[in-house]
Amino acid sequence: MDNPPIWTQQDLIAISQAISSGVLEVRFANGTTRYNSISDLLKARQAIQSYLDSQNGTVRIRQTLLYS
């Protein structure tokens, strides 16, 4: 069984900076990854954030506002 990736706060910062600058290639501590789209970067950032939250015992509440 594969071990889950070990993400750090620095990895989260790196991917967030890439998203804000529109760059598809991100340099992490363990290497460089090229993403196909900003959408893929956003998904990866969410995965990293979820991993870090689970390690810290943080629970994020997601709210959806509905208008009628």
Helices and strands as residue ranges (DSSP letters): H 9-21, E 25-28, E 31-34, H 38-56
